């Protein structure tokens, strides 16, 4: 893995930490359901897309147009 992959992996870990933290916060406190669902969905997408292993798959390369 190169430096970019390590930085993405660190960013991914921070995003998933935020996802879990907000999920627990939303379960414990009264929050707007739709807003919380949107925030969790966005964090899950960012966490998945920033994963270095996911970025090397054939499906991701086809998604962004590289074959």
Secondary structure, 3 states (H helix, E strand, C coil): CCHHHHHHHHHHHHHHHHHHHHHHHHHHCCCCHHHHHHHHHHHHHHHHHCCHHHHCCHHHHHHHCCC
